[in-house]
Amino acid sequence: MRTLSKILVPVDFSERAVGAARCAKALADHFHSDLTLLHVIPPSHFDVGPLDAGGAILPNLYAARAEQAAGELDAFLADELPAPAIRRTVVEGDPSARIVEFAHGNPVDLIVMPTHGYGRFRRFILGSNTAKVLHDADCPVWTGVHMPEAPQAGLPPRRILCAVDLGPQSGMTLEWAAWLQREFGAALTLMHVTASVPDPSPGAETHWRSQVREAILEEFERLQQSARSTAEPLIESGEAASTICATARRLTADILVIGRGSAAGVFGRLRTNAYAIIREAPCPVVSV
């Protein structure tokens, strides 16, 4: 049975990290999860010259920075996230690599992170750190644009939108969305966005859309049976990211679930739009 027994929150001490931690706490309270706050100290050689790196400065510098970071992490939301219920860990290295390494080694069922951060986290979502986490992490990643303003936005969800590209990852994506739907008693919509009509000749659009719609509905049926889902089917056409986000707004979705691991065949357009979807979505996005 699916569960969220372990949740990981990367912390850079920004306001957005505060929102992410509070969102993760709400999830952990519901699922009785173990919650870990992880702070990554960049490698010490970033802050010293090559002549210093071989001497005693490097280990002393790291020890001082690690002690300072541990103190800051212990103080981070200490009243809301009391010890020892919340695990707090400081590691050194490349932020994205260490986040993924920690998630794989523990193992973690969900990573909750803000869409943007500060310092080395400033380029989150369209930059390297979050892109690497989304690409390399085996577990789902929960992101939210509005975490600082409404850290528990989407909880508990009343409407969930699941957008799939009908590639190999779609079954797992719908399974996760359907599980979340059942857990919270929410309404679920299963969505696919088709490409533009390849042939503009008269009558081609109607014929092409009829064939494509039939194929999509057949695949929807297969996915729903496998995921034990009764989601409402929805087929739209247009540019994937903008159409999905517009639909999330129209449906007032509380959570948007997308896949990030497939890009196969004529339907495989969702992964290439994942970052744009996460950036533009009006609600939290779970990338499975």
ZIZI-V45230 format. One record per backbone hydrogen bond with DSSP energy under -1.0 kcal/mol. NH is the residue of the N-H (numbers start at 0). CO is the residue of the C=O. If there is no record, write none. Layout:
nh | co
NH | CO
NH | CO
//
This chain:
nh | co
6 | 33
7 | 109
8 | 35
10 | 37
17 | 13
18 | 14
19 | 15
20 | 16
21 | 17
22 | 18
23 | 19
24 | 20
25 | 21
26 | 22
27 | 23
28 | 24
29 | 25
30 | 26
31 | 27
32 | 27
33 | 4
35 | 6
36 | 86
37 | 8
38 | 88
40 | 90
45 | 42
46 | 43
52 | 48
54 | 51
59 | 55
60 | 56
61 | 57
62 | 58
63 | 59
64 | 60
65 | 61
66 | 62
67 | 63
68 | 64
69 | 65
70 | 66
71 | 67
72 | 68
73 | 69
74 | 70
77 | 74
80 | 76
86 | 34
88 | 36
90 | 38
92 | 40
97 | 93
98 | 94
99 | 95
100 | 96
101 | 97
102 | 98
103 | 99
104 | 100
105 | 101
107 | 102
108 | 5
109 | 5
110 | 139
111 | 7
112 | 141
114 | 143
116 | 120
120 | 117
121 | 118
123 | 120
125 | 123
126 | 122
130 | 126
131 | 127
132 | 128
133 | 129
134 | 130
135 | 131
136 | 132
140 | 286
141 | 110
142 | 284
149 | 145
152 | 149
154 | 151
159 | 186
160 | 254
161 | 188
162 | 256
163 | 190
169 | 166
172 | 168
173 | 169
174 | 170
175 | 171
176 | 172
177 | 173
178 | 174
179 | 175
180 | 176
181 | 177
182 | 178
183 | 179
184 | 180
185 | 180
186 | 157
188 | 159
189 | 231
190 | 161
191 | 233
193 | 235
203 | 200
206 | 202
207 | 203
208 | 204
209 | 205
210 | 206
211 | 207
212 | 208
213 | 209
214 | 210
215 | 211
216 | 212
217 | 213
218 | 214
219 | 215
220 | 216
221 | 217
222 | 218
223 | 219
224 | 220
225 | 221
226 | 222
228 | 223
231 | 187
233 | 189
235 | 191
237 | 193
242 | 238
243 | 239
244 | 240
245 | 241
246 | 242
247 | 243
248 | 244
249 | 245
250 | 246
252 | 247
253 | 158
254 | 158
255 | 283
256 | 160
257 | 285
267 | 264
268 | 266
272 | 269
273 | 270
276 | 272
277 | 273
278 | 274
279 | 275
280 | 276
284 | 142
285 | 255
286 | 140
287 | 257
//
